[in-house]
Amino acid sequence: MANILLVDDSMTFREELKMDLVQAGHVVLEAVNGEEGLKLAVEGNIDLIISDLNMPKMDGLTMCSHIREQGINTLIFMLTTQTNPELKAQAAKLQIKAWIVKPYNKSALINGIAKVLSLK
């Protein structure tokens, strides 16, 4: 269905979400921080990026900012424990499509991804 880039420093989280995404028919690329995520976003044919916010080397919002500066308009979901309204406002300026707070409902996330991708 779609090429999804999953950017999160938690291997456990990436493995769990990757399994769900692959079962839903998606191809999943993984990055452990914003630097790796940025590199893969620039290099690859990515339909959706799902990123954590707090990561070593480069956080999720900084990565998204660099992605947008490169002229890449890929759909982005932020999946984080953060609920700070100022961070959400920064995300909105970067055209991040969804801000999802962990823990999250897996089936709702998978269904939301399918819906957003169908509108693309």
Secondary structure, DSSP 4 states (H G I P E B T S, - for coil): --EEEEE-S-HHHHHHHHHHHHHTT-EEEEESSHHHHHHHHHHS--SEEEE-SS-SSS-HHHHHHHHHHTT---EEEEEES---HHHHHHHHHTT-SEEEESS--HHHHHHHHHHHHHH-
